[in-house]
Amino acid sequence: MGDSPTIDWTKTIVWQASASAAQLAECQKLALQQQQELLQDSQQRMASWTKRRQQALETGLEALSRMAACKTPVEMATIYGEWMSGSITRVLDDLDEAQAQAVKLTERLQQASKTLFDAQQAAASKVEPTLPVVTAPESWRQAAD
């Protein structure tokens, strides 16, 4: 992770050192809330994925059973085509959910980063660091002339 030319890290460090317990608690509360929302969303998506996998197993076994009883290749091809259509639909549903999860995760990460960055900037603008003025000794200045 490199330094960004658009971020003054001095202000961030000052904010971290001078942040009140209330500010830190608020940031932690926000982070925990967002983690809880992500976990709940992931749990719902995993339940949907598991349901589709169970459905795929059941329809696959049913299709195999029906194909075993077929008397013509046309019947078998029809049953296989029906099963394949449902299987592809489930895979596409998986991809749609994965994409939606990625979008939601990105939005929440962006929101959390913006909230934290705004809080840091607000706190850092209130506390400006004062650095001591250091001057070179007189002998160094004479040597430079």
Secondary structure, DSSP 8 states (H G I E B T S, - for coil): ----TT--HHHHHHHHHH--HHHHHHHHHHHHHHHHHHHHHHHHHHHHHHHHHHHHHHHHHHHHHHHHT-SSHHHHHHHHHHHHHHHHHHHHHHHHHHHHHHHHHHHHHHHHHHHHHHHHHHHHHHS----------HHHHHHH-
